[in-house]
Structures are given as C-alpha cells and as structure tokens.
Amino acid sequence: MPNKTKDSSMAKFEASQVADVLAINQLVNEWATELDINNGVTMADLLTGDCAYTVRGVPRHGPAEVVTFYEGRKAELAATEAGVPVHRHALSNLRVTFTGTDSAKMEFGLIYFTEVVLGMGADVADPFSFADVSMVARRCADGHWRIARFDSAPVFVRSARV
C-alpha cells in the first residue's frame, strides 16, 4: 500500500503549473531532437541569451558560444572517414521542480546512441553512454521557456573492446 505521508519528492504541481510542465517537457524533447537531427547547430532559439551551457567539461556562455561549439563538433565529425554519424538521444525519468514562477530545474537521464560504437566492436543498437543531466529553464519575456543552464555528468561510457 502506498505511503500516505507527505513526501516532498513526489511530483506535485498546482493546476496552473500543468501547462508549464508540458511546455518544459517539450523544450527538453526539442533540445534532444535538435542534437539528433541538426547536431546542435540551430539550437540558439532554445537557449536564453545568458545561458551557461557546460559540454565536454567547458562552460559556454550565451547561444553563440554554444552554437559555435556544436558547429566545431560537427566539422570534426565530418572530417573523419566515416563522416557525421547517426546518433540519437533518449531521455528517461524527467523530473521538473519549480524554483520560482518563471524558473524550473529539470533532471533526467540521457542515453546516447551513436554509430561510432560499431568501430568499437558493438552492435549498432548498443548505447555509447548514459549521463545524469541537470538543466534550468526560464520563462522569457515572450512567454516561451528556454534553457538557462545545462550540465551533465557521465555515469556509464562505452570503451573500445580489446
């Protein structure tokens, strides 16, 4: 039988927050789709003007720095013999916690699949990595939710078979 005591970790939202939870969920899914389809090079509209976005352990500030990183990453991949690989990001256990009327923290697991694992001796369906992700979203003046902060910590990363 479920515990009926008040638990602060339970997902509880005011009725007025339900639409915001859906919009934030959509934002996270748009971000993942952007990475999958466009390799991150057109994600500026998903970010706040002052975003702090840490990728490969280096903080990038503002949409221009984030897009520049992803343009460079795509160029690196395109320069390889195999070219830019097919990759996909799958999200799990998305949790939204409101930190204010117009701000929220999102935490979720991110499973990353990429063709690169074929060269490592894996099947194409094998994931490359799993990371714990933390994001902060903010409702901007136009009413849209955007990513204000992104950070992730790898939990599992595939290594080459020897």
C-alpha positions in Angstrom: 0.0 0.0 0.0 1.4 3.4 -0.9 2.7 5.6 1.9 0.1 8.4 2.5 2.6 10.7 4.3 3.6 13.9 2.7 6.7 13.3 0.6 8.5 16.4 -0.9 10.0 14.3 -3.6 6.6 13.4 -5.1 5.6 15.3 -8.3 3.0 17.8 -7.1 2.0 20.7 -9.2 -0.6 23.4 -8.9 -3.2 23.3 -11.7 -1.7 26.5 -13.1 1.7 24.7 -13.5 0.5 21.8 -15.6 0.8 23.7 -18.9 4.2 24.8 -17.9 5.3 21.3 -17.1 4.2 20.2 -20.6 6.0 23.2 -22.2 9.2 22.4 -20.3 8.9 18.7 -21.3 8.5 19.8 -24.9 11.6 22.1 -24.5 13.7 19.2 -23.4 12.5 17.0 -26.2 13.1 19.8 -28.7 16.6 20.1 -27.4 17.3 16.3 -27.8 15.8 16.3 -31.3 17.9 19.3 -32.2 21.0 17.4 -31.2 19.8 14.3 -33.2 18.7 16.0 -36.4 20.8 19.2 -36.6 23.8 18.3 -34.5 23.1 21.3 -32.2 23.9 23.9 -34.8 20.5 25.5 -34.8 19.6 25.4 -31.1 20.1 29.1 -30.3 16.3 29.7 -30.1 16.1 27.0 -27.3 18.5 29.0 -25.1 18.3 32.1 -23.0 20.6 34.9 -24.0 22.6 34.4 -20.9 22.7 30.7 -20.8 25.5 28.7 -19.1 26.0 25.5 -21.0 28.7 23.1 -19.9 29.7 20.5 -22.5 32.9 18.4 -22.6 33.7 19.9 -19.2 33.9 23.5 -20.5 31.3 26.2 -19.8 30.0 28.1 -22.8 28.1 31.3 -22.2 25.3 32.5 -24.5 23.8 30.9 -27.5 26.6 32.0 -29.9 29.2 30.1 -27.9 27.0 27.0 -27.7 26.3 27.0 -31.4 30.0 27.6 -32.2 30.8 24.5 -30.1 28.3 22.4 -32.0 29.4 23.7 -35.4 33.0 22.8 -34.5 31.9 19.3 -33.2 30.0 18.7 -36.4 33.0 19.8 -38.5 35.3 17.4 -36.5 32.9 14.5 -37.2 32.5 15.4 -40.9 36.3 15.4 -41.3 36.5 11.7 -40.2 36.5 8.9 -42.8 33.0 7.8 -41.7 31.6 11.4 -41.6 29.0 12.6 -39.2 27.5 9.6 -37.6 23.8 8.9 -37.0 23.1 9.5 -33.3 20.1 9.7 -31.0 19.5 10.9 -27.5 16.8 9.1 -25.4 15.6 10.7 -22.2 14.5 8.9 -19.1 13.0 9.9 -15.7 12.4 13.6 -16.4 11.6 15.5 -13.3 10.6 19.1 -13.2 10.9 21.2 -10.0 9.7 24.8 -10.0 12.2 27.1 -8.4 10.1 30.2 -9.0 7.1 31.4 -11.0 9.2 31.6 -14.2 12.0 29.2 -13.4 12.3 25.4 -13.1 15.0 22.8 -12.7 14.9 19.6 -14.8 16.8 16.4 -14.0 16.8 13.4 -16.2 18.9 10.5 -17.6 20.3 10.8 -21.1 21.1 7.7 -23.1 23.3 8.4 -26.1 23.3 6.1 -29.1 25.8 6.5 -31.9 27.1 4.6 -34.9 30.6 5.2 -33.5 30.1 2.1 -31.4 30.3 -0.1 -34.5 34.0 0.7 -34.7 34.3 -0.2 -31.0 33.0 -3.7 -31.6 29.5 -3.2 -30.5 26.1 -3.7 -32.2 24.6 -0.6 -33.7 21.8 -0.7 -31.1 24.3 -0.6 -28.2 24.3 2.7 -26.3 27.5 4.7 -26.1 26.9 6.4 -22.8 24.4 7.3 -20.1 24.6 10.6 -18.3 22.8 12.4 -15.5 21.6 15.7 -16.8 20.6 18.9 -14.9 19.0 21.8 -16.7 17.5 25.0 -15.6 14.7 26.6 -17.7 13.4 30.1 -17.5 10.2 31.6 -19.0 11.4 34.5 -21.2 9.7 37.8 -21.8 7.9 36.3 -24.9 6.3 33.7 -22.7 8.4 30.8 -24.0 10.5 28.5 -21.8 14.2 28.3 -22.7 17.3 26.6 -21.4 19.2 28.8 -19.0 21.7 26.2 -17.8 22.8 22.8 -18.9 25.2 20.4 -17.3 25.7 16.6 -17.4 27.8 14.0 -15.7 28.6 10.7 -17.4 27.6 7.7 -15.4 28.5 5.0 -18.0 30.7 5.4 -21.1 31.5 2.6 -23.5 35.1 1.8 -24.1 36.6 0.0 -27.1 36.8 -3.7 -26.9 40.3 -5.1 -26.9 
